Every structure is written in structure tokens, then in C-alpha cells.
Amino acid sequence: MLFIPPASHAPELLEGATLLTHAPGTLAASYVARLASDGTRNLVTNAASRVLLLGSGPIDLPVTVDDGTLGHSYVSSPHSAYVLYARDEIALLGLGHARFAAEAVLRTLSGLLRAMRLNRAVHLDNWLLSTNLHGEWQGTGLAAMRTLLSARFPDHFLIIRSLDPWTCPALLDAVCHDGWTLLPARQVWVTDDLAASWLPRGQTRADAKALRRSGLQTGRADNLSERDCARIADLYHQLYVGRYSAINPIFTPEFVRVAAAIGLLTFLVARDAQGQIMAFSALRSAGGVGTVPLMGYDMTRPQSEGLCRIASYMAAEAAMDTGLRFHGSSGAGEFKRSRGARGVIEYMAVDGRHLSAPRRAGLAVLAAGLNAFMKPMLERNGW
């Protein structure tokens, strides 16, 4: 079954030849309905995906459709994930003369991705977040979904992001069994037991001390004001877009409001005496795993105030208190290792068996190159 938001913005269900005018009240359905009614760009400004809702039994999955445009966020653009984001990372790493060789490799990679039109893609279970937690979906109905989507979008690659053997081993096995091609994407930092591996650490105790010393009031923000939503969007933008990369998803205040209202994210905030949010973390949980796709802090304040550490501490503490394993996303490897995390390679699964021979060949070349060179580099350098 495939739910399609039509021009009227009322999600409809396409099941065989029967068109029904209802959709189940799941989180995925609520999110897709809002993306359809508000427009993707009004929530995530650098994503232009069309959105659908795909159902298989009790499982509903948000699906994004992109027709090949370059330059959007990596959450819906493989070219951005492998080329544009990598360029920004190279600039931040300061590789010296090695930068020229790295940029030459990226130019070659960019040419290959453009030639095979990898950005012409349909992403399954794509929440337009840095990490897609797949929750209870263990691959049920995958082959039928692939058949349905490849028939409906015969010129698009099919993609599933954020696959790893730690958060979703059964889904990863199902993808492999169904014959998808795995591309290494990044190294993520995970913690199996926060109480055992994170809480006793000296760095964690120092983070807790920084929070106590700050005098900030922390807690879950269940009723975000318009001012709060704007502040959260701005703090996130300062860090992830201003400091790191404009290829990160750019979330609007309306996204913050919607994500809180429908229960997609739980916002944890640290406020000063005037009630101003100085740091925040947004916790996403599914299938017993928690992750933080949005985090931010006031970067105009002195580093000595430890606002970054406070934001990180709030998220891990909340995940521990609710019994979640913790997915710390990528980057800042030393910071996360010192707080008990370990690295796991994350993959992007791609299927193009319904596409032309040249595009299938391009995918095979890409997979061979990334598995031979990128995966060992990620493991060696801790990126």
C-alpha cells in the first residue's frame, strides 16, 4: 500500500486499484501529512523532496522522492553526502598539501555520481534527519516495497540511509538478503549501556559539574513558545550550518514546532534566569535507541561556560533515564570516545536493478571504491 499526499494535501491510500481517503494515525503519517501540507522547504529549507507514506502491515514509512537536483542537504541527496559534505569536512580538517589530492578524488567521485544520476532517488524510511532510526521495522515487506517503488519510479535509485549492525541488525540482514548494494557512509559513535559506560567517566562528571556551575535551569520543554522555536532553530543553525556545513539540514522554527507537537522529537533545554534558552538537545527515540539529530548552544558565549558539554550531557542523561541505548551520530570522535562510546560503520543501501546497465555499472564501481578506500579510512582515522 502507498499513501500519496495529493494536491488537496489530504493523505490518501493507494492499494492496488482502490483509492481510499484515509491514513492511519501513526507518527509517520502525521509527519508526512505536515510535510505535504506545509511544503518540505517550509520545514527543512534545503530539502525539496516530494513525500509519500508507504505502509506494509503495521509498519508505516515516510518516503522522499527527489528528481536529481544537486546542492540540497545530504538527508535527501547522495551527491551532497559523498561530495559536498566531504568538501566542507576537508576544509575544516586543514589537510595541508594533501587537500589537493583529496579534492581531486572528490571531483572524480562527483563526476561518477552525476553520470549515474544517483541523486534521482527514492529514499525509504527517510525522516529528513541526520540519522534515521528505523525502530521496529526489521525489513518486513522489503521485497514488496522495492517492487512497488521501482515500478512507480522506474528511473530512480531506491535508497535506505542509516543502516548499521548496532541499531538495526535485522534490517541490515534483510537488505543484504534482498540483494541491495551497501555503500559505507560514515562512522557513528554508539553506547550500549550509558549507566555502565558513560555515567562513571571523569569527563561525564566534569560535564555535570559544568552544568551545576552554570546556574542554568534544565528540563524537558513540552510547551515551546514561538520565541523558543525561533531560538532553537537559530542555535542549531549557528552550530551545524554556520560552523560546520550548509549541507546539514536547515530546520525552520516551524519544523521545531511540528516536531515537538507530533512527538517526533523531545526537546531538552537549559534556560538562563530570564528564561532564554542557552543550550538544547532534541532527542529522537525509536526501537529502544535514542539519538540527537538537533543540538545547539549560544556560540556567542565564552567556551569556558561549557554550553556544548551541557547540551551533550542533557541528551545522554535523558536517554539513560529512559533506558535507551545511545546513538551519538558522527563527528567529534575523541569527545565521544572519552565518554564511553565506540565506533560503528554506517551504510547506505542502494538498489538499481531496474535501471539501465550503465547506471548499474556506475553503482558497482562506486561500491567497490568506497568499500576499498573509504571504509578503512573511516575506521583508521575515527571520522
C-alpha positions, 0 to 999 in steps of 0.5 A: 500500500502507498499513501500519496499526499495529493494536491488537496494535501489530504493523505490518501491510500493507494492499494492496488486499484482502490483509492481510499481517503484515509491514513492511519494515525501513526507518527509517520503519517502525521509527519508526512501529512505536515510535510505535504501540507506545509511544503518540505522547504517550509520545514527543512529549507534545503530539502525539496523532496516530494513525500509519500507514506508507504505502509506494509502491515503495521509498519508505516514509512515516510518516503522522499522522492527527489528528481536529481537536483544537486546542492540540497542537504545530504538527508535527501541527496547522495551527491551532497553526502559523498561530495559536498559534505566531504568538501566542507569536512576537508576544509575544516580538517586543514589537510595541508598539501594533501587537500589537493589530492583529496579534492581531486578524488572528490571531483572524480567521485562527483563526476561518477555520481552525476553520470549515474544520476544517483541523486534521482532517488527514492529514499525509504524510511527517510525522516529528513534527519541526520540519522534515521532510526528505523525502530521496529521495522526489521525489513518486513515487506522489503521485497514488496516495497522495492517492487512497488517503488521501482515500478512507480519510479522506474528511473530512480535509485531506491535508497535506505540511509542509516543502516548499521549492525548496532541499531538495526541488525535485522534490517541490515540482514534483510537488505543484504538478503534482498540483494541491495548494494551497501555503500559505507557512509560514515562512522557513528559513535554508539553506547550500549549501556550509558549507566555502565559506560558513560555515567562513571567517566571523569569527563561525564562528571566534569560535564555535570559539574559544568552544568551545576556551575552554570546556574542554568535551569534544565528540563524537558520543554513540552510547551515551546513558545514561538520565541523558543522555536525561533531560538532553537532553530537559530542555535542549531543553525549557528552550530551545524550550518554556520560552523560546520556545513550548509549541507546539514539540514536547515530546520525552520522554527516551524519544523521545531514546532511540528516536531515537538507537537507530533512527538517526533522529537523531545526537546531538552533545554537549559534556560538562563534566569530570564528564561532564554534558552542557552543550550538544547538537545532534541532527542529522537527515540525509536526501537529502544535507541535514542539519538540527537539529530538537533543540538545547539548552544549560544556560540556567542558565549565564552567556551569556558561556560561549557554550553556544548558539554551541557547540551551533550550531557542533557541528551545522554542523561535523558536517554539513560533515564529512559533506558535507551541505548545511545546513538551519538551520530558522527563527528567529534570522535575523541569527545565521544570516545572519552565518554564511553562510546565506540565506533560503528560503520554506517551504510547506505543501501542502494538498489538499481536493478531496474535501471539501465546497465550503465547506471548499474555499472556506475553503482558497482564501481562506486561500491567497490571504491568506497568499500576499498578506500573509504571504509578503512579510512573511516575506521583508521582515522575515527571520522 
